[in-house]
Amino acid sequence: MILIHLLTGLGLASWSFVISVPFSKSPQLAAVVTTGLAIALGVVPMMLFNIGSTTPTILSFFFPSMFYIFSLKYLAGYEQWQAAGEDQGGFLSEFTGGLSLLPMIIVALVSVF
């Protein structure tokens, strides 16, 4: 859980720098646009169900706020059934709705840099 929060924070920091490049003359506008975009993109994964493990992995690379929600959905799937959250190298469980945490963590780590 700590790793997910650290990766999300680092990913959002680097992502906000990339998004703010077109707004070099107005840093306030860059902050508003980046924040609004991160919140809007955080809502999208809440509406997606049973989409497999490839799509969330790709979306996690480009949008750190989606990585955070997909990771929480993965962990909440195990919490709902009171089971231990394990990911055996991409093992898809019936608890998680097709999500796999390990590829998302690797992609989120790469996207920070």
Summary of the structure (lengths in Angstrom):
residues: 113
radius of gyration: 14.9
end to end distance: 20.8
largest distance: 50.7
contacts: 320
relative contact order: 0.17
helix: 71%
strand: 0%
